[in-house]
Amino acid sequence: MENPLLYRPESLFVGGRWLRAGTAPFPVTDPSTGSTLGEIAPGRAAHVEAAAQAAAAAFPNWSRLASGKRAKYLTAFSAGLRARHDMLVELQMANNGKPRFEAELDVSDAIATFEYYAELATALDERQGADVPVPDAGYRARLRQEPVGPVGLIVPWNFPLVTSAWKLAPALAAGCTVVLKTSEFTPFAELVYADIAAESGLPAGVLNIVTGAAEAGEALVASPLLRKVSFTGSNRVGALVMRTLAERTAPVSLELGGKSPILVFADADLDAAVDFIVGGMFTNAGQMCSATSRLLADKAILPALVDKLTARVSTLKVGSPFNDGTEMGPLTTKPQFERVKQALKEAEADGLKPLTGGKVRGGDGFFIGPTIYLDVPDDHAIWRREIFGPVLAIRGFADEDEAVRLANDTDYGLVATLVSPDKVRTDRVAAALEAGMVWVNSQQVIFPQTSWGGFKASGIGRELGPWGLSAFTGVKHILEAI
């Protein structure tokens, strides 16, 4: 593909200016071929510190700017993304390996997120100073929600454009200034935000972007100029982020892993259930924290469901996102490709036999076929560990109580899906599940108006909705005698 967004000799945006890092180039890979797609010069600790200084310098004026004026910049971001729609779709296809329909959803999601937070920002000042009832007529209490300060945002490689929007839009709406660190594997999409910032006249230092790997991330988390960090990624790295921030008692939001269940009851429409299972597991080649990678089905319909599911999955068209009809692309990075390969090898060594898949596709690129294991022991890594690849584990349940118990028997609590026409049952089970989002007879639809985040090891805090805005504000009460 010919996409000008791939050519970025200046891959740092600091204080309103494009900068060259001066570091050795880092190759960015096309996961469909394994070949080099482009290069960036990754940022180092000194670049992060310069970005943090720029964000700190810009914060006083940006935080005092009328929220309606901040909203106009957010609207400019949504318009800038829309103007680049086709180019961004092809960029995500090339850099992430996403089939076209998935890449289009990502761009639409990012646009909708900026539009939503522009609406929230427009009315933010109107709510400042709202009265808070107190039990003494001699006092008046008022509430303000104020930006926490300059913040650091760290985003992953699986949904780069989306996760950046989920953090960047509410942070800017709240009045925070930002240092955004991209993944070194998928940096190009986020750099578009700098292009839009420059063309919209966003004040210098409000948005700073550093491409880079571990050194840049560590420097961002350690910078005392950044008053909060919002991180999306693995539990291992999330624990390191939290540990570093604990040393200076700085707040943190974490959106981490999942090992989510999809529960199919005996009265379910099996064809619809198959659609929900495939969508929840094999979208983005399973590289989703929300992947419903544990299928729990009523034993009465388990054989019929497995037959339908296996037939459907065995015909999934896996290939380059630029091929007509591709339904699942490659894994996005070589390290993740190797991790999933290792998980399949360990499963084979433990005697697990896949109903379908379980193999690496020959040729170039990071392709692994969609894989299904039946009757996986509940203490096996395939059942308990987040594989972050196209690997589904299945178990049967005897009744609703067992289904809920098995669903909740995990370290995580991000999402779940229920498939049954019985609304009384789905309401009851949804209330019993330990998950931040429960879909009922639905694909994994996410709206900017609803929250995103989970319980247990799936993270701390919530993104999206008014909760996403609150994540970047602090509460101030003003109490005066009258």
C-alpha positions as CSV (number, residue, x, y, z in Angstrom):
1,M,0.0,0.0,0.0
2,E,1.0,3.6,-0.5
3,N,0.2,5.5,2.6
4,P,2.0,8.7,3.5
5,L,1.3,8.2,7.1
6,L,3.9,5.4,7.1
7,Y,6.8,7.8,6.4
8,R,7.7,9.5,9.7
9,P,11.3,10.6,9.9
10,E,10.1,12.9,12.7
11,S,8.3,10.6,15.1
12,L,8.1,12.7,18.3
13,F,5.6,15.6,18.8
14,V,6.7,17.7,21.8
15,G,5.6,21.2,22.7
16,G,3.7,21.6,19.4
17,R,6.7,20.7,17.2
18,W,7.8,17.6,15.4
19,L,11.2,16.4,16.5
20,R,13.7,13.7,15.4
21,A,14.7,11.4,18.2
22,G,18.1,10.8,16.7
23,T,18.0,7.2,17.8
24,A,18.6,4.0,15.8
25,P,15.5,3.2,13.6
26,F,13.1,0.7,14.8
27,P,11.4,-1.4,12.1
28,V,7.6,-1.5,12.1
29,T,6.3,-4.8,10.7
30,D,3.5,-5.8,8.3
31,P,2.2,-8.8,10.2
32,S,0.7,-10.4,7.0
33,T,4.1,-10.8,5.4
34,G,6.7,-10.4,8.3
35,S,8.4,-7.7,6.2
36,T,9.2,-4.1,7.2
37,L,6.3,-1.7,6.7
38,G,8.1,1.4,7.9
39,E,10.4,2.8,10.6
40,I,10.4,5.0,13.6
41,A,13.1,6.5,15.7
42,P,12.0,5.6,19.2
43,G,12.0,8.2,22.0
44,R,14.2,7.8,25.0
45,A,13.9,9.0,28.6
46,A,15.2,12.5,27.8
47,H,12.4,12.9,25.1
48,V,9.8,11.9,27.6
49,E,11.1,14.4,30.2
50,A,10.9,17.2,27.5
51,A,7.4,16.1,26.7
52,A,6.4,16.2,30.4
53,Q,7.9,19.6,30.8
54,A,5.9,20.9,27.8
55,A,2.7,19.4,29.3
56,A,3.4,20.9,32.7
57,A,4.0,24.4,31.1
58,A,0.8,24.2,29.1
59,F,-1.4,23.0,31.9
60,P,-2.3,26.3,33.6
61,N,-3.7,28.0,30.5
62,W,-5.4,24.8,29.1
63,S,-7.0,24.0,32.5
64,R,-8.4,27.5,32.7
65,L,-9.7,27.6,29.2
66,A,-13.5,27.6,29.0
67,S,-14.7,24.0,28.6
68,G,-16.7,25.0,25.5
69,K,-13.5,26.1,23.8
70,R,-11.8,22.9,24.7
71,A,-14.9,21.1,23.2
72,K,-14.2,22.8,19.8
73,Y,-10.7,21.3,19.7
74,L,-12.2,17.8,20.4
75,T,-14.6,18.4,17.6
76,A,-11.6,19.2,15.4
77,F,-10.1,15.8,16.3
78,S,-13.2,14.0,15.3
79,A,-13.3,16.0,12.0
80,G,-9.6,15.3,11.4
81,L,-10.1,11.6,11.8
82,R,-13.1,11.6,9.6
83,A,-11.2,13.4,6.8
84,R,-8.5,10.7,7.0
85,H,-10.9,7.8,7.3
86,D,-9.9,5.8,4.3
87,M,-6.2,6.3,4.9
88,L,-6.5,5.3,8.6
89,V,-8.5,2.2,7.6
90,E,-5.7,1.0,5.3
91,L,-3.1,1.9,7.8
92,Q,-4.7,-0.3,10.5
93,M,-5.0,-3.1,8.0
94,A,-1.3,-2.9,7.1
95,N,0.1,-2.3,10.6
96,N,-2.3,-4.3,12.7
97,G,-3.4,-7.0,10.2
98,K,-7.1,-6.1,10.8
99,P,-9.6,-7.1,8.1
100,R,-11.2,-4.0,6.5
101,F,-14.5,-4.3,8.4
102,E,-12.6,-4.3,11.7
103,A,-10.4,-1.4,10.8
104,E,-13.4,0.6,9.7
105,L,-15.1,0.0,13.1
106,D,-11.9,1.2,14.9
107,V,-11.9,4.5,13.0
108,S,-15.6,5.0,13.6
109,D,-15.1,4.3,17.3
110,A,-12.4,6.9,17.6
111,I,-14.5,9.5,15.8
112,A,-17.5,8.8,18.0
113,T,-15.4,9.0,21.2
114,F,-14.2,12.5,20.4
115,E,-17.7,13.6,19.4
116,Y,-19.1,12.3,22.7
117,Y,-16.5,14.0,24.9
118,A,-16.9,17.2,23.0
119,E,-20.6,17.1,24.0
120,L,-19.6,16.5,27.7
121,A,-17.0,19.2,27.7
122,T,-19.4,21.8,26.3
123,A,-21.5,21.6,29.5
124,L,-18.7,21.0,32.0
125,D,-18.4,24.6,33.1
126,E,-22.1,24.9,33.6
127,R,-22.0,22.2,36.3
128,Q,-19.1,23.8,38.2
129,G,-20.1,25.2,41.5
130,A,-23.2,23.1,41.8
131,D,-24.8,23.3,45.3
132,V,-24.5,20.3,47.6
133,P,-27.2,20.0,50.3
134,V,-25.8,20.1,53.8
135,P,-27.8,19.7,57.1
136,D,-26.9,23.1,58.5
137,A,-28.6,26.3,57.1
138,G,-25.7,28.3,58.2
139,Y,-23.4,26.8,55.5
140,R,-23.4,26.6,51.8
141,A,-21.5,23.8,50.0
142,R,-20.5,23.8,46.3
143,L,-18.9,21.2,44.2
144,R,-16.1,21.6,41.6
145,Q,-14.5,18.9,39.4
146,E,-11.1,20.1,38.4
147,P,-8.4,18.5,36.1
148,V,-5.8,16.4,38.0
149,G,-3.0,18.0,36.0
150,P,-0.6,16.8,33.3
151,V,-1.1,13.1,32.7
152,G,0.7,10.2,31.1
153,L,-1.2,7.9,28.7
154,I,0.3,4.5,27.7
155,V,-1.6,2.6,25.0
156,P,-1.2,-1.0,23.6
157,W,-0.8,-2.3,20.0
158,N,-4.0,-4.3,19.6
159,F,-6.4,-1.2,19.2
160,P,-4.0,1.7,18.9
161,L,-6.4,4.3,17.5
162,V,-9.3,3.3,19.7
163,T,-7.5,3.1,23.1
164,S,-5.8,6.4,22.4
165,A,-9.1,8.1,21.8
166,W,-10.6,6.5,24.9
167,K,-7.9,8.2,27.0
168,L,-7.0,11.3,25.1
169,A,-10.6,12.7,24.5
170,P,-11.7,12.6,28.2
171,A,-8.3,13.9,29.4
172,L,-8.4,16.9,27.1
173,A,-12.1,17.5,27.9
174,A,-11.4,17.5,31.6
175,G,-8.6,20.2,31.1
176,C,-5.6,17.9,31.5
177,T,-2.5,18.2,29.3
178,V,-1.1,14.9,28.0
179,V,2.0,12.9,27.2
180,L,0.9,9.9,25.1
181,K,3.3,7.0,24.6
182,T,2.5,4.8,21.7
183,S,3.4,1.1,21.2
184,E,6.6,0.7,19.3
185,F,4.8,-1.9,17.2
186,T,1.9,0.2,16.0
187,P,2.9,3.9,16.3
188,F,1.6,5.4,13.0
189,A,-2.1,5.7,13.9
190,E,-1.5,7.8,17.0
191,L,0.8,10.1,15.2
192,V,-2.2,11.3,13.3
193,Y,-3.4,12.9,16.5
194,A,-0.4,15.2,16.3
195,D,-1.1,16.1,12.7
196,I,-4.6,17.1,13.8
197,A,-3.4,19.0,16.8
198,A,-1.1,21.1,14.6
199,E,-3.7,21.8,11.9
200,S,-6.4,22.7,14.5
201,G,-4.1,25.2,16.4
202,L,-4.2,23.2,19.6
203,P,-2.0,25.2,22.0
204,A,1.6,23.9,22.2
205,G,2.3,21.4,24.9
206,V,-1.4,20.3,25.4
207,L,-0.7,17.1,23.4
208,N,2.7,15.5,23.3
209,I,3.4,12.2,21.7
210,V,6.4,10.0,22.2
211,T,7.0,6.8,20.3
212,G,9.2,4.3,22.0
213,A,9.5,1.0,23.9
214,A,10.2,0.2,27.6
215,E,12.6,3.0,28.3
216,A,10.1,5.6,27.2
217,G,7.3,3.9,29.2
218,E,9.4,3.7,32.3
219,A,10.4,7.3,32.1
220,L,6.8,8.4,31.6
221,V,5.6,6.5,34.7
222,A,8.5,7.8,36.8
223,S,8.2,11.5,35.8
224,P,7.1,13.6,38.8
225,L,5.7,16.2,36.4
226,L,2.9,13.8,35.4
227,R,0.3,13.7,38.2
228,K,-1.5,10.6,36.9
229,V,-0.9,7.7,34.5
230,S,-3.6,5.8,32.6
231,F,-2.3,2.5,31.2
232,T,-3.8,-0.2,29.0
233,G,-1.9,-3.4,28.5
234,S,-0.7,-6.6,30.2
235,N,-1.1,-7.4,33.9
236,R,2.7,-7.9,34.2
237,V,3.4,-4.4,33.0
238,G,0.4,-3.0,34.8
239,A,1.8,-4.2,38.1
240,L,5.2,-2.5,37.3
241,V,3.4,0.7,36.5
242,M,1.4,0.6,39.7
243,R,4.5,-0.2,41.8
244,T,6.4,2.8,40.3
245,L,3.5,5.2,40.9
246,A,3.1,3.9,44.5
247,E,6.6,5.2,45.3
248,R,5.3,8.7,44.8
249,T,1.7,8.0,45.7
250,A,0.4,9.1,42.3
251,P,-3.0,7.9,41.1
252,V,-3.3,5.3,38.3
253,S,-6.0,3.9,36.0
254,L,-5.3,0.4,34.7
255,E,-7.2,-1.5,32.0
256,L,-5.6,-5.0,32.0
257,G,-6.4,-8.5,31.0
258,G,-9.3,-10.8,30.8
259,K,-10.3,-14.5,30.5
260,S,-13.9,-13.9,29.9
261,P,-16.8,-16.3,29.6
262,I,-19.6,-16.7,27.2
263,L,-22.5,-18.7,28.6
264,V,-24.9,-20.5,26.2
265,F,-28.1,-21.9,27.8
266,A,-30.2,-24.8,26.6
267,D,-32.9,-22.5,25.2
268,A,-30.5,-20.5,23.1
269,D,-30.7,-20.1,19.3
270,L,-27.6,-22.1,18.4
271,D,-26.9,-20.3,15.1
272,A,-27.0,-17.0,16.8
273,A,-24.8,-18.4,19.6
274,V,-22.2,-19.4,17.1
275,D,-22.2,-15.9,15.7
276,F,-21.6,-14.4,19.1
277,I,-18.9,-17.0,20.0
278,V,-17.0,-16.4,16.7
279,G,-17.3,-12.6,17.1
280,G,-16.3,-12.6,20.7
281,M,-13.3,-14.9,20.2
282,F,-11.9,-14.5,16.7
283,T,-12.3,-10.7,16.1
284,N,-8.8,-9.2,15.9
285,A,-7.4,-12.7,15.9
286,G,-8.4,-13.0,19.6
287,Q,-6.1,-10.2,20.5
288,M,-8.6,-8.5,22.8
289,C,-8.7,-8.1,26.5
290,S,-12.4,-8.7,26.1
291,A,-12.1,-11.9,24.1
292,T,-14.7,-14.4,25.4
293,S,-12.1,-17.2,25.4
294,R,-14.0,-19.5,27.8
295,L,-17.2,-21.0,26.3
296,L,-19.6,-22.5,28.9
297,A,-22.6,-24.3,27.4
298,D,-25.4,-26.3,28.9
299,K,-24.5,-30.0,28.5
300,A,-27.9,-30.7,26.9
301,I,-27.0,-28.7,23.8
302,L,-23.2,-28.9,24.0
303,P,-22.7,-31.6,21.3
304,A,-24.9,-29.8,18.8
305,L,-23.4,-26.4,19.6
306,V,-19.8,-27.8,19.2
307,D,-20.7,-29.3,15.9
308,K,-22.1,-26.1,14.5
309,L,-19.2,-24.0,15.9
310,T,-16.5,-26.3,14.6
311,A,-18.0,-26.3,11.2
312,R,-18.2,-22.5,11.2
313,V,-14.7,-22.0,12.5
314,S,-13.1,-24.5,10.2
315,T,-14.3,-22.4,7.3
316,L,-13.2,-19.0,8.6
317,K,-11.1,-17.3,5.9
318,V,-7.8,-16.4,7.4
319,G,-5.4,-14.3,5.4
320,S,-4.1,-10.9,4.5
321,P,-6.6,-8.1,5.3
322,F,-6.2,-6.9,1.8
323,N,-7.6,-10.2,0.4
324,D,-11.3,-10.3,-0.5
325,G,-13.4,-12.1,2.1
326,T,-10.8,-12.3,4.8
327,E,-12.5,-12.8,8.2
328,M,-9.4,-13.1,10.4
329,G,-6.0,-11.6,9.9
330,P,-2.6,-12.4,11.4
331,L,-1.4,-11.8,14.9
332,T,-0.1,-8.2,15.1
333,T,3.4,-8.7,16.5
334,K,6.1,-11.4,16.2
335,P,6.6,-11.6,20.0
336,Q,2.8,-12.3,20.5
337,F,2.9,-14.8,17.6
338,E,5.7,-16.6,19.4
339,R,3.8,-16.6,22.8
340,V,0.7,-18.1,21.2
341,K,2.8,-20.7,19.4
342,Q,4.3,-21.7,22.7
343,A,0.9,-21.9,24.4
344,L,-0.2,-24.3,21.7
345,K,2.9,-26.4,22.1
346,E,2.3,-26.7,25.8
347,A,-1.3,-27.7,25.2
348,E,-0.2,-30.4,22.8
349,A,2.4,-31.6,25.3
350,D,-0.3,-31.8,28.0
351,G,-2.4,-34.0,25.7
352,L,-5.0,-31.5,24.7
353,K,-6.2,-32.2,21.2
354,P,-7.9,-29.3,19.3
355,L,-11.2,-29.8,17.5
356,T,-9.9,-27.4,14.9
357,G,-6.8,-25.3,14.4
358,G,-3.9,-25.6,16.8
359,K,-1.4,-25.0,14.0
360,V,0.7,-22.2,12.6
361,R,-0.1,-21.5,9.0
362,G,2.8,-22.1,6.6
363,G,4.4,-19.2,4.7
364,D,5.2,-15.7,5.7
365,G,3.3,-13.6,8.3
366,F,2.2,-14.2,11.8
367,F,-0.8,-16.5,11.1
368,I,-2.3,-19.0,13.5
369,G,-5.5,-20.8,12.6
370,P,-8.6,-20.3,14.9
371,T,-8.3,-23.0,17.5
372,I,-10.9,-24.8,19.7
373,Y,-10.3,-27.1,22.6
374,L,-13.1,-29.1,24.2
375,D,-13.4,-30.3,27.9
376,V,-10.3,-28.3,29.0
377,P,-9.5,-29.0,32.7
378,D,-10.4,-25.9,34.8
379,D,-6.8,-25.8,36.2
380,H,-5.1,-25.8,32.8
381,A,-3.4,-22.7,31.4
382,I,-5.5,-22.7,28.3
383,W,-8.6,-22.3,30.6
384,R,-7.1,-19.9,33.1
385,R,-4.4,-17.8,31.4
386,E,-5.0,-15.0,28.9
387,I,-3.6,-16.4,25.7
388,F,-4.3,-13.2,23.6
389,G,-4.7,-15.2,20.4
390,P,-7.4,-17.1,18.5
391,V,-7.7,-19.9,21.1
392,L,-11.1,-20.9,22.6
393,A,-11.6,-23.4,25.5
394,I,-15.0,-25.1,26.1
395,R,-16.6,-26.8,29.1
396,G,-20.2,-27.9,29.8
397,F,-22.3,-27.1,32.8
398,A,-25.2,-28.9,34.4
399,D,-27.3,-26.0,35.6
400,E,-27.3,-22.2,36.1
401,D,-25.5,-22.3,39.5
402,E,-22.6,-24.3,38.0
403,A,-22.5,-22.0,35.0
404,V,-22.1,-18.9,37.2
405,R,-19.6,-20.6,39.5
406,L,-17.4,-21.6,36.5
407,A,-17.7,-18.2,34.9
408,N,-16.6,-16.4,38.1
409,D,-13.8,-18.8,38.8
410,T,-11.1,-16.7,37.3
411,D,-8.6,-14.0,38.4
412,Y,-10.2,-11.6,35.9
413,G,-13.5,-9.8,35.7
414,L,-13.7,-7.7,32.5
415,V,-16.6,-8.9,30.4
416,A,-19.1,-11.7,29.8
417,T,-21.7,-12.7,27.2
418,L,-25.0,-14.5,27.9
419,V,-27.1,-16.3,25.2
420,S,-30.7,-17.1,26.1
421,P,-34.1,-15.7,25.2
422,D,-35.2,-16.0,28.9
423,K,-35.0,-12.4,30.1
424,V,-35.6,-13.3,33.7
425,R,-32.7,-15.7,33.6
426,T,-30.3,-13.3,31.8
427,D,-31.1,-10.5,34.2
428,R,-30.5,-12.9,37.2
429,V,-27.2,-14.3,35.7
430,A,-25.9,-10.9,34.6
431,A,-26.3,-9.6,38.2
432,A,-24.4,-12.6,39.5
433,L,-21.5,-12.4,37.1
434,E,-18.3,-10.6,38.3
435,A,-17.7,-8.6,35.1
436,G,-17.6,-4.9,34.2
437,M,-19.6,-5.4,31.0
438,V,-22.2,-8.1,30.3
439,W,-23.6,-8.5,26.8
440,V,-26.9,-10.3,26.4
441,N,-27.7,-11.9,23.0
442,S,-25.3,-9.4,21.4
443,Q,-22.0,-9.0,19.7
444,Q,-19.4,-7.0,21.6
445,V,-20.9,-3.6,20.9
446,I,-19.2,-0.7,22.8
447,F,-20.7,2.8,22.9
448,P,-18.8,5.8,24.2
449,Q,-21.7,6.5,26.6
450,T,-21.2,3.2,28.6
451,S,-18.3,2.4,30.9
452,W,-15.3,0.2,30.2
453,G,-13.3,-1.6,32.8
454,G,-13.4,-4.6,35.1
455,F,-13.2,-6.2,38.5
456,K,-10.4,-8.2,40.1
457,A,-7.2,-8.4,38.1
458,S,-8.8,-6.8,35.1
459,G,-7.9,-3.3,36.3
460,I,-8.5,-0.2,38.3
461,G,-11.1,2.4,37.3
462,R,-13.3,2.9,34.3
463,E,-13.0,4.4,30.9
464,L,-15.7,5.9,28.6
465,G,-18.9,7.5,29.6
466,P,-18.9,10.2,32.4
467,W,-16.8,7.8,34.4
468,G,-14.0,8.2,31.8
469,L,-14.2,12.0,32.3
470,S,-14.2,11.6,36.1
471,A,-11.0,9.6,35.8
472,F,-9.1,12.8,34.9
473,T,-10.7,15.1,37.4
474,G,-10.5,15.6,41.2
475,V,-13.3,16.6,43.4
476,K,-13.2,19.9,45.3
477,H,-15.8,21.1,47.8
478,I,-16.1,24.7,48.8
479,L,-17.8,25.2,52.2
480,E,-18.7,28.7,53.3
481,A,-20.5,30.1,56.3
482,I,-23.5,32.3,55.4
